[in-house]
């Protein structure tokens, strides 16, 4: 299993947290998604068939592009 930690500046409220957690957790292979509103971070644990590229693509689609 792999784990990603992202800084996502667009996170500003509980709705943002719910959106990211619900959408990303629907990807096949994603084990856990934990978003912290105060630090504007997301921690995502996943295994195959999920990939970092697929997770990044979904985050961009839903308007939560991680900071570079």
N, C-alpha and C positions, 0 to 999 in steps of 0.2 A: 504494500500500500504506500502511496505517496501523499505528501501533505504540501499544500500551497498556503502562503500567507500573503494577502494583498492589502495595500493601503488604497482605499477607494474614497476619494474626496467628496463624491456626490452623496455619500451616506449622511443623512441629516435627521432621521426620525425612525420611530418604530415601524412605520409603513415601509420604509426603505429596507429595514432589517427583514421584515416578513417577505417582501418581494424577492430579495436575493435568496434567502433560505428556501423558500418554496420553489422557485424556478430552478435553481442549481441542483437541489436535491432530487429533482425529477430526471436528471441525466442518468442513464444507465452506468453503474459503476461508482457513482458518488456515494460515499459512506456517511459522512457528516458534513454539515455546513453550520458554522457558528459566526455570527456577525456581532461586532461590538460597536454600537452607535457612537459612544463617547470617543473612542480612539479611531473611528472610521476604518476599521479593519475587518477582513473576512478570513477565516481559516477554513480550508476545504480539504477533507481527506477523501481520497479516491483510489480506485484500482481499475484495471482494464475491464470494460472497453472505454471508460472515460479517459480523456487526455487533457493536458494543460491547454493545448490549442483549442479544443472544444469548449472548455470551461471559459477561456478568455473570450471566445466568439460569442457565447451566450451572454456573458456579463456586458459586452459591448452592445449587443442587440437590445438588452433591457435597460440601457442607459447608465450602467455602472462600470465604466471603464476604469481599471486600476491605474494608479499613478505610475509613471515610468521609473 
